[in-house]
Amino acid sequence: MLVIIVLAAVVGVMLAVFLWFYFYSRTLAWGHSETRQAVLRMLVVVGPIFGVHFAKPRPEPPTISTPGRDPEPVVPGVVLPPDADR
């Protein structure tokens, strides 16, 4: 009976630690931490042993954008209905 209580306590503590880390890992503090960077570096080193390889993200394709059209000059005294500009 004592073993069941101890194992239930251990599982409860493990669940609490997992939930704490899960919510902490979604914060900005974790995103910029040295611990996160160290863990990622270690995974990049150890991963290939188990067949996991780090794939660098593809660069974003270059795009060309041009400025928008110049607005048409407003003629004084002419009032257009609201839907006329479409």
N, C-alpha and C positions, 0 to 999 in steps of 0.2 A: 504494500500500500504506500509506503514511503517513497518507493521508486517512482510510482505514478505521479505523486505530488511534485517530486523534484523534476521529473521530465516535463510536466505541465508548466512549472515555473520557468524552466529553461526555454521551452517553446514560446511562452508568453514574452520573455525578455527578448528573444530573437525577433519576434514579430514586432515588438515595440521599437527596437533598434532599426529594423527594416523600414517601418513606416516613417520614423523620424528622418532617416537618410533619404527616403523617397521624396518627402516634402522639402527637405533642405536642398536636394540636388536640383530643384526647380527655381532656386533663388539666384539673384545676381551675385551674391557672395560666393556661391559654389562655382559659378561660371567663370569668375576671374581669379580663383584661388590657385595657389601653387600646388596644393594637394591634387587637384583635378589634373593639372598639367603633368605632374609626376606619374599619376595612374595611367594617363593616356600614353605617355612615353614608354612605360613598362609594358602596356598591352601591345604597342607597336613592336617591341623587342621580343616578347614571349609569343605573340599571336602566330607568327609563321611556323613555330614548332608544331602547332595544332592545325595548320592549314588555313589560318585566317590571315589575309593580307590586307594591308591598308591601301585603299585606292584614293589617290588624291582627287579632290573634286575637279570637274572639268571647268575650264575658264568660261566666263560668260562671253557669248559671242558679241563682237563689237557691233554697235548700232550707229546709224547716222540719223540725226534728227535736225530738222530745219525749223526756223522760227515760224510762228503762225502767220496767217494772213493779216495784212493791215486792215484795220476797220475802215469801212467805207465812210467817206466824209458825210457829215450830217448837213442836209440842205436846210437853211433856216426857213421856218414857216411850214414845213411839211411834217405832218403827224401821221405815222404809220400805225395800223392796228397791231396789237401785241403779237399775233401769230404770223405777221407778214415777214418776219426775218427768218423764218424756217424754210 
